[in-house]
Protein backbone atom coordinates (compact mmCIF):
# COMPACT_ATOMS: atom_id res chain seq x y z
CA UNK A 1 0.00 0.00 0.00
CA UNK A 2 3.08 2.24 0.22
CA UNK A 3 2.89 3.71 -3.28
CA UNK A 4 -0.83 4.48 -3.16
CA UNK A 5 -1.53 8.20 -3.40
CA UNK A 6 -3.43 9.47 -0.42
CA UNK A 7 -4.42 12.96 0.46
CA UNK A 8 -6.66 14.53 3.03
CA UNK A 9 -9.41 16.90 2.10
CA UNK A 10 -9.24 19.81 4.50
CA UNK A 11 -11.94 19.89 7.13
CA UNK A 12 -14.46 22.52 6.22
CA UNK A 13 -16.27 24.71 8.73
CA UNK A 14 -19.84 23.79 7.82
CA UNK A 15 -21.60 26.79 9.31
CA UNK A 16 -19.18 29.38 7.92
CA UNK A 17 -19.07 27.69 4.52
CA UNK A 18 -22.86 27.48 4.31
CA UNK A 19 -23.06 31.20 5.16
CA UNK A 20 -20.47 32.04 2.48
CA UNK A 21 -22.41 30.09 -0.18
CA UNK A 22 -25.75 31.64 0.87
CA UNK A 23 -24.15 35.10 0.71
CA UNK A 24 -22.81 34.39 -2.79
CA UNK A 25 -26.24 33.18 -3.93
CA UNK A 26 -27.84 36.30 -2.47
CA UNK A 27 -25.31 38.43 -4.32
CA UNK A 28 -26.13 36.44 -7.46
CA UNK A 29 -29.84 37.28 -7.08
CA UNK A 30 -29.09 40.97 -6.54
CA UNK A 31 -26.91 41.10 -9.64
CA UNK A 32 -29.35 39.03 -11.71
CA UNK A 33 -32.67 40.63 -10.81
CA UNK A 34 -31.92 44.20 -9.76
CA UNK A 35 -30.87 46.50 -12.53
CA UNK A 36 -27.56 48.16 -11.87
CA UNK A 37 -27.86 51.81 -10.99
CA UNK A 38 -25.36 53.38 -13.32
CA UNK A 39 -23.35 56.19 -11.82
CA UNK A 40 -24.14 59.58 -13.25
CA UNK A 41 -21.76 62.48 -13.60
CA UNK A 42 -22.48 65.31 -11.23
CA UNK A 43 -22.97 68.39 -13.34
CA UNK A 44 -23.92 70.75 -10.55
CA UNK A 45 -21.28 73.31 -9.75
CA UNK A 46 -19.68 73.00 -6.35
CA UNK A 47 -20.04 76.00 -4.08
CA UNK A 48 -16.78 75.23 -2.31
CA UNK A 49 -13.85 77.49 -3.06
CA UNK A 50 -10.86 75.41 -3.98
CA UNK A 51 -7.32 76.62 -3.56
CA UNK A 52 -4.83 74.61 -5.53
CA UNK A 53 -2.17 74.99 -8.10
CA UNK A 54 -2.67 73.65 -11.59
CA UNK A 55 -1.78 69.97 -11.87
CA UNK A 56 -1.78 70.00 -15.65
CA UNK A 57 -4.20 67.05 -15.51
CA UNK A 58 -7.57 67.19 -17.08
CA UNK A 59 -10.41 65.59 -15.18
CA UNK A 60 -12.64 63.37 -17.25
CA UNK A 61 -15.38 62.53 -14.79
CA UNK A 62 -17.78 61.32 -17.46
CA UNK A 63 -15.11 59.08 -18.98
CA UNK A 64 -14.15 57.51 -15.66
CA UNK A 65 -17.81 56.95 -14.76
CA UNK A 66 -18.43 55.25 -18.11
CA UNK A 67 -15.45 52.97 -17.46
CA UNK A 68 -16.74 52.22 -13.93
CA UNK A 69 -20.19 51.34 -15.29
CA UNK A 70 -18.77 49.01 -17.94
CA UNK A 71 -16.39 47.37 -15.42
CA UNK A 72 -19.18 46.87 -12.87
CA UNK A 73 -21.48 45.42 -15.51
CA UNK A 74 -18.78 43.01 -16.66
CA UNK A 75 -17.89 42.04 -13.08
CA UNK A 76 -21.56 41.27 -12.32
CA UNK A 77 -22.05 39.30 -15.56
CA UNK A 78 -18.87 37.30 -14.88
CA UNK A 79 -19.97 36.58 -11.31
CA UNK A 80 -23.43 35.41 -12.44
CA UNK A 81 -21.84 33.25 -15.15
CA UNK A 82 -19.48 31.60 -12.62
CA UNK A 83 -22.34 30.84 -10.22
CA UNK A 84 -24.60 29.48 -12.98
CA UNK A 85 -21.78 27.33 -14.36
CA UNK A 86 -21.00 25.91 -10.89
CA UNK A 87 -24.69 25.15 -10.26
CA UNK A 88 -25.11 23.56 -13.70
CA UNK A 89 -22.38 21.03 -12.80
CA UNK A 90 -24.28 19.74 -9.76
CA UNK A 91 -26.19 16.44 -9.84
CA UNK A 92 -29.85 16.88 -10.78
CA UNK A 93 -31.39 16.89 -7.27
CA UNK A 94 -28.76 19.23 -5.85
CA UNK A 95 -29.12 21.57 -8.84
CA UNK A 96 -32.91 21.55 -8.51
CA UNK A 97 -32.72 22.39 -4.80
CA UNK A 98 -30.28 25.28 -5.31
CA UNK A 99 -32.18 26.72 -8.27
CA UNK A 100 -35.59 26.47 -6.58
CA UNK A 101 -34.53 27.60 -3.10
CA UNK A 102 -31.76 30.13 -3.78
CA UNK A 103 -31.73 31.33 -7.38
CA UNK A 104 -35.33 32.17 -8.22
CA UNK A 105 -36.94 35.55 -8.16
CA UNK A 106 -39.25 34.26 -5.41
CA UNK A 107 -36.44 33.04 -3.13
CA UNK A 108 -37.07 35.57 -0.37
CA UNK A 109 -40.65 34.31 -0.01
CA UNK A 110 -39.80 30.60 -0.01
CA UNK A 111 -38.98 28.48 2.99
CA UNK A 112 -36.99 25.25 3.05
CA UNK A 113 -40.23 23.54 4.11
CA UNK A 114 -42.02 24.83 1.01
CA UNK A 115 -39.26 23.51 -1.24
CA UNK A 116 -39.00 19.99 0.22
CA UNK A 117 -42.77 19.59 0.68
CA UNK A 118 -44.11 21.13 -2.53
CA UNK A 119 -41.35 21.71 -5.11
CA UNK A 120 -39.87 18.22 -4.96
CA UNK A 121 -42.11 15.66 -6.67
CA UNK A 122 -42.51 13.40 -4.81
CA UNK A 123 -41.85 15.44 -1.64
CA UNK A 124 -38.72 14.62 0.35
CA UNK A 125 -38.08 14.66 4.10
CA UNK A 126 -36.39 17.53 5.89
CA UNK A 127 -33.45 15.21 6.69
CA UNK A 128 -32.98 14.24 3.03
CA UNK A 129 -33.32 17.90 2.02
CA UNK A 130 -30.60 18.90 4.50
CA UNK A 131 -28.25 16.20 3.18
CA UNK A 132 -28.81 17.21 -0.45
CA UNK A 133 -28.38 20.89 0.40
CA UNK A 134 -25.10 20.32 2.25
CA UNK A 135 -23.70 18.24 -0.63
CA UNK A 136 -24.64 21.05 -3.03
CA UNK A 137 -23.18 23.75 -0.75
CA UNK A 138 -19.98 21.75 -0.30
CA UNK A 139 -19.46 21.41 -4.06
CA UNK A 140 -20.39 25.05 -4.75
CA UNK A 141 -18.05 26.22 -1.98
CA UNK A 142 -15.13 24.33 -3.51
CA UNK A 143 -16.03 25.32 -7.07
CA UNK A 144 -16.48 29.03 -6.24
CA UNK A 145 -13.53 29.09 -3.83
CA UNK A 146 -15.75 29.92 -0.84
CA UNK A 147 -14.93 26.99 1.46
CA UNK A 148 -13.98 28.06 4.96
CA UNK A 149 -11.34 25.70 6.37
CA UNK A 150 -11.49 24.82 10.06
CA UNK A 151 -8.48 26.25 11.82
C-alpha positions as CSV (number, residue, x, y, z in Angstrom):
1,X,0.0,0.0,0.0
2,X,3.1,2.2,0.2
3,X,2.9,3.7,-3.3
4,X,-0.8,4.5,-3.2
5,X,-1.5,8.2,-3.4
6,X,-3.4,9.5,-0.4
7,X,-4.4,13.0,0.5
8,X,-6.7,14.5,3.0
9,X,-9.4,16.9,2.1
10,X,-9.2,19.8,4.5
11,X,-11.9,19.9,7.1
12,X,-14.5,22.5,6.2
13,X,-16.3,24.7,8.7
14,X,-19.8,23.8,7.8
15,X,-21.6,26.8,9.3
16,X,-19.2,29.4,7.9
17,X,-19.1,27.7,4.5
18,X,-22.9,27.5,4.3
19,X,-23.1,31.2,5.2
20,X,-20.5,32.0,2.5
21,X,-22.4,30.1,-0.2
22,X,-25.7,31.6,0.9
23,X,-24.2,35.1,0.7
24,X,-22.8,34.4,-2.8
25,X,-26.2,33.2,-3.9
26,X,-27.8,36.3,-2.5
27,X,-25.3,38.4,-4.3
28,X,-26.1,36.4,-7.5
29,X,-29.8,37.3,-7.1
30,X,-29.1,41.0,-6.5
31,X,-26.9,41.1,-9.6
32,X,-29.3,39.0,-11.7
33,X,-32.7,40.6,-10.8
34,X,-31.9,44.2,-9.8
35,X,-30.9,46.5,-12.5
36,X,-27.6,48.2,-11.9
37,X,-27.9,51.8,-11.0
38,X,-25.4,53.4,-13.3
39,X,-23.3,56.2,-11.8
40,X,-24.1,59.6,-13.3
41,X,-21.8,62.5,-13.6
42,X,-22.5,65.3,-11.2
43,X,-23.0,68.4,-13.3
44,X,-23.9,70.8,-10.5
45,X,-21.3,73.3,-9.7
46,X,-19.7,73.0,-6.3
47,X,-20.0,76.0,-4.1
48,X,-16.8,75.2,-2.3
49,X,-13.9,77.5,-3.1
50,X,-10.9,75.4,-4.0
51,X,-7.3,76.6,-3.6
52,X,-4.8,74.6,-5.5
53,X,-2.2,75.0,-8.1
54,X,-2.7,73.7,-11.6
55,X,-1.8,70.0,-11.9
56,X,-1.8,70.0,-15.7
57,X,-4.2,67.1,-15.5
58,X,-7.6,67.2,-17.1
59,X,-10.4,65.6,-15.2
60,X,-12.6,63.4,-17.2
61,X,-15.4,62.5,-14.8
62,X,-17.8,61.3,-17.5
63,X,-15.1,59.1,-19.0
64,X,-14.1,57.5,-15.7
65,X,-17.8,56.9,-14.8
66,X,-18.4,55.3,-18.1
67,X,-15.4,53.0,-17.5
68,X,-16.7,52.2,-13.9
69,X,-20.2,51.3,-15.3
70,X,-18.8,49.0,-17.9
71,X,-16.4,47.4,-15.4
72,X,-19.2,46.9,-12.9
73,X,-21.5,45.4,-15.5
74,X,-18.8,43.0,-16.7
75,X,-17.9,42.0,-13.1
76,X,-21.6,41.3,-12.3
77,X,-22.1,39.3,-15.6
78,X,-18.9,37.3,-14.9
79,X,-20.0,36.6,-11.3
80,X,-23.4,35.4,-12.4
81,X,-21.8,33.3,-15.1
82,X,-19.5,31.6,-12.6
83,X,-22.3,30.8,-10.2
84,X,-24.6,29.5,-13.0
85,X,-21.8,27.3,-14.4
86,X,-21.0,25.9,-10.9
87,X,-24.7,25.1,-10.3
88,X,-25.1,23.6,-13.7
89,X,-22.4,21.0,-12.8
90,X,-24.3,19.7,-9.8
91,X,-26.2,16.4,-9.8
92,X,-29.9,16.9,-10.8
93,X,-31.4,16.9,-7.3
94,X,-28.8,19.2,-5.9
95,X,-29.1,21.6,-8.8
96,X,-32.9,21.6,-8.5
97,X,-32.7,22.4,-4.8
98,X,-30.3,25.3,-5.3
99,X,-32.2,26.7,-8.3
100,X,-35.6,26.5,-6.6
101,X,-34.5,27.6,-3.1
102,X,-31.8,30.1,-3.8
103,X,-31.7,31.3,-7.4
104,X,-35.3,32.2,-8.2
105,X,-36.9,35.6,-8.2
106,X,-39.3,34.3,-5.4
107,X,-36.4,33.0,-3.1
108,X,-37.1,35.6,-0.4
109,X,-40.6,34.3,0.0
110,X,-39.8,30.6,0.0
111,X,-39.0,28.5,3.0
112,X,-37.0,25.2,3.0
113,X,-40.2,23.5,4.1
114,X,-42.0,24.8,1.0
115,X,-39.3,23.5,-1.2
116,X,-39.0,20.0,0.2
117,X,-42.8,19.6,0.7
118,X,-44.1,21.1,-2.5
119,X,-41.3,21.7,-5.1
120,X,-39.9,18.2,-5.0
121,X,-42.1,15.7,-6.7
122,X,-42.5,13.4,-4.8
123,X,-41.9,15.4,-1.6
124,X,-38.7,14.6,0.4
125,X,-38.1,14.7,4.1
126,X,-36.4,17.5,5.9
127,X,-33.4,15.2,6.7
128,X,-33.0,14.2,3.0
129,X,-33.3,17.9,2.0
130,X,-30.6,18.9,4.5
131,X,-28.3,16.2,3.2
132,X,-28.8,17.2,-0.5
133,X,-28.4,20.9,0.4
134,X,-25.1,20.3,2.3
135,X,-23.7,18.2,-0.6
136,X,-24.6,21.0,-3.0
137,X,-23.2,23.8,-0.8
138,X,-20.0,21.7,-0.3
139,X,-19.5,21.4,-4.1
140,X,-20.4,25.0,-4.7
141,X,-18.0,26.2,-2.0
142,X,-15.1,24.3,-3.5
143,X,-16.0,25.3,-7.1
144,X,-16.5,29.0,-6.2
145,X,-13.5,29.1,-3.8
146,X,-15.7,29.9,-0.8
147,X,-14.9,27.0,1.5
148,X,-14.0,28.1,5.0
149,X,-11.3,25.7,6.4
150,X,-11.5,24.8,10.1
151,X,-8.5,26.3,11.8
